[in-house]
Amino acid sequence: MVTAMLPIVLGATFSGLEFAEKQTPKNVEYAQAISSTSAGLQRMMRDIRQAYRIDSTTPNSVDFNAVIGSVDLEILYECDLAYPSTTGNTHYKEYRRCRRVSTTTGGSLPSISNGAVVIDRLLNGTTEQPVFTFKDSKGESDPTNPTYIEAKIKVPARGELNTGLNHTITFNNGTSLPNVTLSK
């Protein structure tokens, strides 16, 4: 009787292991998408929180001056940049990148194409689905003299896998600008 039941028990055990083996890469990609996007968004908000002057804004970029680590910097985050074609990734046309460049205040910003990738595989960063929202002290839209900046980031859960998870992960974060002196 034990010999007769052994194939059934082993079959059930191995099918569970096979399922877990197929799911593991998807779950690893999902965890990586959450971790890398969260870290990039936190860095962006930490820098923006230090701003003492906003130089320019668009729905997908913010250029500002901040003192970071006792260095006076001009920093630009641009979040509507094309994602490069990669082997095996058929979704690259849907994606954008968020890059960061900086220079000491008074210098010339380097080309954004040479900037560090802060957030990868953005699904927003378009006119229809912008990354940044700029508000005044009353909570009304004010891209010229904001006192609050919010970033909304949407990334795929699948990471680089074409066969990964199919839902979108959305991150929201915002910061007041306590160091900004308004020009109004």
C-alpha positions as CSV (number, residue, x, y, z in Angstrom):
1,M,0.0,0.0,0.0
2,V,2.9,2.4,0.8
3,T,4.4,1.6,-2.6
4,A,1.1,2.4,-4.3
5,M,0.7,5.8,-2.5
6,L,4.4,6.8,-2.9
7,P,4.0,8.1,-6.5
8,I,0.9,10.1,-5.5
9,V,2.7,11.8,-2.6
10,L,5.8,12.4,-4.6
11,G,3.8,13.8,-7.5
12,A,2.0,16.3,-5.3
13,T,5.3,17.3,-3.6
14,F,7.1,17.8,-6.9
15,S,4.2,19.7,-8.5
16,G,4.3,22.2,-5.6
17,L,8.1,22.6,-6.0
18,E,7.7,23.1,-9.8
19,F,5.1,25.8,-9.2
20,A,7.4,27.6,-6.6
21,E,10.3,27.4,-9.1
22,K,8.2,29.1,-11.8
23,Q,6.9,31.8,-9.4
24,T,10.2,32.7,-7.7
25,P,11.6,34.8,-10.6
26,K,8.4,36.8,-10.8
27,N,8.4,37.5,-7.1
28,V,12.1,38.5,-7.1
29,E,11.3,41.0,-10.0
30,Y,8.3,42.3,-8.0
31,A,10.4,42.8,-4.9
32,Q,13.2,44.5,-7.0
33,A,10.7,46.8,-8.6
34,I,9.4,47.9,-5.2
35,S,12.8,48.3,-3.7
36,S,14.5,50.2,-6.5
37,T,11.6,52.5,-7.2
38,S,11.1,53.3,-3.5
39,A,14.8,54.1,-3.0
40,G,14.8,56.4,-6.1
41,L,11.7,58.2,-5.0
42,Q,13.0,58.7,-1.5
43,R,16.3,60.2,-2.8
44,M,14.4,62.5,-5.1
45,M,12.1,63.8,-2.3
46,R,15.1,64.1,0.1
47,D,16.8,66.4,-2.4
48,I,13.7,68.4,-3.2
49,R,13.0,68.9,0.5
50,Q,16.3,70.8,0.7
51,A,15.4,73.2,-2.1
52,Y,15.7,76.9,-1.4
53,R,14.8,78.1,-4.9
54,I,12.8,76.5,-7.7
55,D,14.3,77.5,-11.0
56,S,11.8,75.8,-13.4
57,T,9.1,73.1,-13.5
58,T,7.2,71.0,-16.0
59,P,4.8,68.2,-15.2
60,N,7.7,65.8,-15.5
61,S,10.7,67.8,-14.3
62,V,11.9,70.0,-11.6
63,D,15.1,72.2,-11.6
64,F,16.0,73.7,-8.2
65,N,18.8,74.9,-6.0
66,A,19.6,73.2,-2.7
67,V,22.4,72.9,-0.2
68,I,23.2,69.2,0.1
69,G,26.1,68.1,2.3
70,S,27.1,71.8,2.7
71,V,27.5,72.1,-1.1
72,D,25.3,74.6,-3.0
73,L,23.9,72.7,-6.0
74,E,21.6,73.1,-8.9
75,I,19.8,69.9,-9.4
76,L,17.5,68.7,-12.2
77,Y,15.2,65.7,-12.1
78,E,13.7,64.8,-15.5
79,C,11.2,62.0,-15.6
80,D,10.0,61.7,-19.2
81,L,13.1,60.3,-20.9
82,A,13.0,57.4,-23.4
83,Y,13.9,54.0,-22.1
84,P,16.5,52.1,-24.2
85,S,15.6,49.1,-26.2
86,T,16.9,46.0,-24.4
87,T,17.2,42.4,-25.7
88,G,14.2,40.4,-24.8
89,N,12.1,43.2,-23.3
90,T,9.2,43.8,-25.6
91,H,7.7,46.4,-23.2
92,Y,10.5,49.0,-23.5
93,K,8.4,51.4,-25.7
94,E,5.9,51.8,-22.8
95,Y,8.7,52.8,-20.3
96,R,10.4,56.1,-19.5
97,R,13.3,56.9,-17.1
98,C,13.8,59.5,-14.4
99,R,17.4,60.9,-14.4
100,R,19.2,63.3,-12.1
101,V,22.0,65.7,-13.0
102,S,23.6,68.4,-10.8
103,T,26.3,71.0,-10.7
104,T,27.6,73.5,-8.2
105,T,25.4,76.6,-8.3
106,G,26.4,78.9,-11.2
107,G,27.8,76.1,-13.3
108,S,26.3,74.5,-16.3
109,L,24.2,71.4,-15.8
110,P,25.6,68.4,-17.7
111,S,23.4,66.7,-20.4
112,I,20.5,64.9,-18.8
113,S,21.4,61.9,-21.0
114,N,24.5,61.5,-18.9
115,G,22.6,61.8,-15.6
116,A,22.2,59.0,-13.1
117,V,19.1,56.9,-13.5
118,V,17.0,57.4,-10.4
119,I,13.9,55.5,-11.3
120,D,13.6,53.1,-14.2
121,R,10.7,51.7,-16.2
122,L,8.2,54.5,-15.5
123,L,4.8,53.9,-16.9
124,N,3.8,57.6,-16.4
125,G,6.0,60.6,-17.2
126,T,3.7,61.6,-20.0
127,T,1.5,64.7,-20.6
128,E,-1.5,62.6,-19.7
129,Q,0.0,61.0,-16.6
130,P,2.6,63.4,-15.2
131,V,5.0,62.7,-12.4
132,F,5.0,66.0,-10.5
133,T,2.3,68.1,-9.0
134,F,3.2,71.6,-7.7
135,K,1.0,73.3,-5.1
136,D,0.9,76.6,-3.2
137,S,0.2,77.0,0.5
138,K,-3.5,76.9,-0.2
139,G,-3.2,73.6,-2.0
140,E,-3.9,75.1,-5.4
141,S,-1.8,74.3,-8.5
142,D,1.2,76.6,-8.7
143,P,4.1,75.4,-10.8
144,T,5.8,78.8,-10.6
145,N,6.1,79.3,-6.8
146,P,5.2,75.9,-5.2
147,T,5.4,75.3,-1.5
148,Y,4.6,71.6,-1.9
149,I,5.8,69.1,-4.5
150,E,4.3,65.7,-5.0
151,A,5.6,62.9,-7.1
152,K,3.5,60.0,-8.4
153,I,5.5,57.1,-9.9
154,K,4.0,54.1,-11.7
155,V,6.1,51.1,-12.5
156,P,5.3,47.6,-13.7
157,A,5.5,44.8,-11.2
158,R,7.1,42.5,-13.8
159,G,10.5,44.1,-13.9
160,E,12.4,43.1,-17.0
161,L,10.6,39.8,-17.4
162,N,8.1,39.5,-20.2
163,T,6.3,36.8,-18.3
164,G,6.3,38.4,-14.9
165,L,3.4,39.9,-12.9
166,N,1.1,42.1,-14.9
167,H,-0.1,44.7,-12.5
168,T,1.2,48.3,-11.9
169,I,2.8,49.5,-8.7
170,T,2.0,53.1,-7.8
171,F,4.1,55.2,-5.4
172,N,3.1,58.6,-4.1
173,N,5.3,60.9,-2.1
174,G,5.4,64.6,-1.4
175,T,7.3,67.2,0.5
176,S,6.8,70.8,1.7
177,L,9.5,73.2,0.8
178,P,10.4,74.8,4.1
179,N,13.5,76.6,2.7
180,V,12.0,78.2,-0.3
181,T,11.5,82.0,-0.3
182,L,8.6,82.8,-2.4
183,S,8.9,85.6,-5.0
184,K,5.3,86.8,-4.6
